[in-house]
Amino acid sequence: MPTPGADIDPLIEDIRARVAARRRDGFYPEGLEADLDSHFARVARGRRTTDVTALRDLLISLEVRGAFHRGRIQLDTSVPGGSQVHRVIGKTISRQTEGVLQQVQEFADAVRQTFAGLVDIVEYADTHVHADVTAQLDAVWERLAAFERGPVDSPAAVADLRRRVEALEAAEAARRFDPPYTADEFESAFRGSDEELKARYRDVAERFAGRSPVLDLGCGRGEFLELLIELGVGASGVELDERLAADGRRRGLEVTHGDAVAHLAGLGDDSLGGITALQLVEHLTPAQVVELATVARTKLVDGGLLVVETVNPGSLYTFAHSFYLDPTHSTPVHPAYLEFVFKHAGWRHVEIEWRSPPPAGDVLEVADGADTVTAANVARLNQLLFAPQDYALLALR
């Protein structure tokens, strides 16, 4: 905002430059520059002007009368012999007279210079800031701010939204991972066969007996859905990978293609008996993890069960073998944090269950005859290096 004493011309040029730049970017509607030009013209016309002709005449008169000299002092008198007396007295006090005249001349010069400066200020008022001009410029700044806060359907807002959408699309294109292999090929190579996965998760599926319907978030190839169906549990899944979702449907499974958390949020409240998210949360953002904990609770009936299984960041073995093997993993979720999030979301009962211990051949062994301290140290190393690779969070509504 302009302040008293500021130079107006640079401020006006700055305003014009801002308007021109925003017009090039499509931020302002057509005709705005002409509108502002009209506004500036009103500013110029609105300035108060003063006729300084009379002041200039007074200044000239002051210049003429402002010269003092002893010779201009009248010595003539009508008194007989008075003129001679005046001359004698004048010569006697000439030094004093000259001193007085010098002081009067200095005062007159100062008055004349001050008066000349005041006349210049009044005559060239456009080089100074006045309250009326400042108020007009304030109005211009407010108008520019109003355009920036314009309605959502204004040309400026539309142009701004277009830029934001383009930036988001570019960020999404850079983030999107489209490998030359399929998700099914990856899972077959690193997660195991259908039968291996079913053997691994059979105990989890059995927990959902009598809890139909169950929704499997990130169902992948559908092995867990098949386990539930074998146990007589009604189940459906949602899968982000379109080819995996299509393959599941070809196998007779009820699989929806889409984002797991968004799909869950779109379901009716109290519509599910169970929810599973197996090896999913490590693919989510922190915000999505919190949303999952909050939304899932509203979708389950009272007493409904949710199971979230993910990699265990408390096991260094996990990072050496499984977590970084999958390039789509985002962030490991610590069990203590996940438990805190679900308890904070209001779940009635939350517990952690450890799963998938490392192969026995990889765990450190204590040599026969080792002393107590050595055995304790080996146990501590095993807990740090070879803790269970996964954990499951079980939550009841």
ROTIDREN-875904 format. One record per residue (C-alpha): x, y, z; residue in three letters. Coordinates in steps of 0.1 Angstrom, whole numbers, plus 5000, padded with zeros to 4 digits. Example, Ala and Ser with C-alpha at 12.3 -4.5 7.8 and 13.67 -1.06 7.14 Angstrom:
BEGIN
512349555078ALA 513749895071SER 
END
This chain:
BEGIN
500050005000MET 501450354992PRO 502650555021THR 502950935026PRO 506351045011GLY 506550764986ALA 507150844949ASP 503950784930ILE 505350724895ASP 507250404904PRO 504150274922LEU 501950334891ILE 504550164869GLU 504649864892ASP 500849834891ILE 500949854853ARG 503649594851ALA 501749354874ARG 498549394853VAL 500549334820ALA 502149014834ALA 498848874847ARG 497148954814ARG 499848754795ARG 499148464819ASP 495348494813GLY 494648584849PHE 492748904842TYR 489748954818PRO 489949144786GLU 489649524790GLY 491049544824LEU 494149754813GLU 491850014796ALA 489750024827ASP 492750094849LEU 493950364825ASP 490550534829SER 490950504866HIS 494350664865PHE 492950944844ALA 490351014871ARG 493151024896VAL 494951294876ALA 491651494871ARG 490851464907GLY 493951644919ARG 493351984934ARG 495052274915THR 495852624928THR 496252954908ASP 499753074918VAL 499753394896THR 498953624926ALA 501653444946LEU 504153504919ARG 503353874918ASP 503853904955LEU 507153714952LEU 508353964925ILE 507254254947SER 509254104976LEU 512354074954GLU 512054444945VAL 511454564980ARG 513854324996GLY 517054524989ALA 518054755019PHE 520755035017HIS 521655335038ARG 521355555008GLY 517655495007ARG 517055655041ILE 515455995038GLN 517356285054LEU 515256575041ASP 513156765066THR 511057085067SER 512657195099VAL 515357475093PRO 518757315095GLY 517256975101GLY 518756805070SER 522256915081GLN 521556775116VAL 520356445101HIS 523556405080ARG 525756475110VAL 523956225131ILE 523955975102GLY 527655995099LYS 528055955136THR 525955635138ILE 526855495104SER 528455175118ARG 525355105138GLN 523055175109THR 525054945086GLU 524754665112GLY 521054705115VAL 520554715077LEU 522654395074GLN 520454215099GLN 517254335082VAL 518654235048GLN 519553885060GLU 516053845074PHE 514453965042ALA 516553725021ASP 515453435043ALA 511753535040VAL 512153565002ARG 513753214999GLN 511053065021THR 508253225001PHE 509853114968ALA 509952754980GLY 506352764991LEU 505252894957VAL 507152614940ASP 505552354962ILE 502052484954VAL 502752524917GLU 504252174912TYR 502051974935ALA 502251664913ASP 505751594927THR 504351544961HIS 501951294977VAL 498551414987HIS 495851235007ALA 493451234978ASP 495951074955VAL 496950814981THR 493250724986ALA 492850674948GLN 495950444947LEU 494550244977ASP 491450194957ALA 493450054928VAL 495249804951TRP 491949694965GLU 490549644930ARG 493549424921LEU 493049224953ALA 489349184944ALA 490249034910PHE 492548794928GLU 489648694951ARG 487248684922GLY 484348424918PRO 485248064911VAL 483848094876ASP 485648414866SER 488148404838PRO 490948464863ALA 489848174885ALA 489347944855VAL 492848024842ALA 494347964877ASP 492547634880LEU 493747524846ARG 497347594856ARG 496847394888ARG 495247104870VAL 498147094845GLU 500647094874ALA 498846804891LEU 498646614859GLU 502346654853ALA 503146544889ALA 500846244886GLU 502446144852ALA 505946164869ALA 504645954899ARG 502845694878ARG 504745364875PHE 504045164844ASP 506544874842PRO 506944644812PRO 505844344833TYR 502444274848THR 501544274884ALA 500543904881ASP 504043824868GLU 505644024897PHE 503543844924GLU 504243504908SER 507943574910ALA 508243714945PHE 505043654965ARG 504643284957GLY 502043064940SER 498343074946ASP 498542774969GLU 501442914988GLU 499543234995LEU 496343055005LYS 498342845030ALA 499843165044ARG 496543345049TYR 494143055057ARG 494243135094ASP 493243495087VAL 490343395064ALA 489043165092GLU 488643465115ARG 485843595091PHE 483643295093ALA 480043415099GLY 481043785092ARG 479643825056SER 480044035036PRO 483844095037VAL 485644345015LEU 489244275006ASP 491044604999LEU 493844564973GLY 492844204965CYS 495444144939GLY 495043814921ARG 492143724944GLY 493643434964GLU 492243564997PHE 488743604981LEU 488843244970GLU 489743135005LEU 486743325019LEU 484443174993ILE 485742825002GLU 484742895038LEU 481243015027GLY 481943375034VAL 480443635010GLY 483243844997ALA 484244104972SER 487444294964GLY 488744624950VAL 492044634931GLU 493944934916LEU 495644734889ASP 493144714860GLU 494544384846ARG 494444214879LEU 490844324885ALA 489844204851ALA 491543864856ASP 489743824889GLY 486343884873ARG 487243624846ARG 487843384874ARG 484243444887GLY 485243684915LEU 483444004924GLU 486344254919VAL 485944634913THR 488744824896HIS 489645144916GLY 491245304946ASP 490745094977ALA 490145375002VAL 487945574979ALA 485845274970HIS 485445195007LEU 484345555015ALA 481645524988GLY 479945235005LEU 477045265029GLY 477545285066ASP 477144955086ASP 477244755053SER 480144525060LEU 480844245084GLY 484644245077GLY 487444435060ILE 490844315051THR 493844515038ALA 496744265033LEU 500044415023GLN 498344745014LEU 499045025038VAL 502745035029GLU 501545154994HIS 499445445009LEU 500245795019THR 500145895056PRO 496846075050ALA 495345765034GLN 496345545063VAL 494445785087VAL 491445795063GLU 491345415062LEU 491245395100ALA 488445655102THR 486345545072VAL 486545165078ALA 485045195113ARG 481845355099THR 481345085072LYS 481444785096LEU 478544665116VAL 478944655154ASP 481344375162GLY 482744385127GLY 486344285122LEU 489144455103LEU 492544295096VAL 495444505083VAL 498644315075GLU 501844495065THR 505644465066VAL 507344505100ASN 509844795101PRO 511044665134GLY 512844385116SER 515944475097LEU 515544145078TYR 512444295062THR 514444575045PHE 517044335033ALA 514544095017HIS 511044215010SER 510244585015PHE 512544724989TYR 511944444965LEU 508644604955ASP 509244944939PRO 505645044946THR 506045044983HIS 505845394997SER 506545405034THR 506745135061PRO 504145185089VAL 505445125124HIS 503144895144PRO 503045135174ALA 501945415151TYR 499245215133LEU 497845095166GLU 497745455179PHE 495945575147VAL 493245305150PHE 492745355187LYS 492445735181HIS 489845665155ALA 487545505181GLY 487945125175TRP 486644925204ARG 489544675205HIS 492944695187VAL 495744445190GLU 498944355171ILE 499744005159GLU 503243915147TRP 503443705114ARG 505943555089SER 509043475110PRO 512343465089PRO 513443115078PRO 515042925107ALA 518242885088GLY 518843265086ASP 518443325124VAL 521643335145LEU 522243025167GLU 523943005201VAL 526842765201ALA 526842475224ASP 528442565257GLY 528042945252ALA 527943145284ASP 524743335296THR 525943675284VAL 526743545249THR 523343375246ALA 521543695258ALA 523443905232ASN 522543655204VAL 518943675214ALA 518944055213ARG 520544045179LEU 517943805166ASN 515144035179GLN 516644325161LEU 517744155129LEU 515343865126PHE 512043985141ALA 508943865123PRO 508744015088GLN 505044115090ASP 502544215116TYR 498744215115ALA 496544475132LEU 493244335143LEU 490544585152ALA 486944535163LEU 484244795160ARG 
END
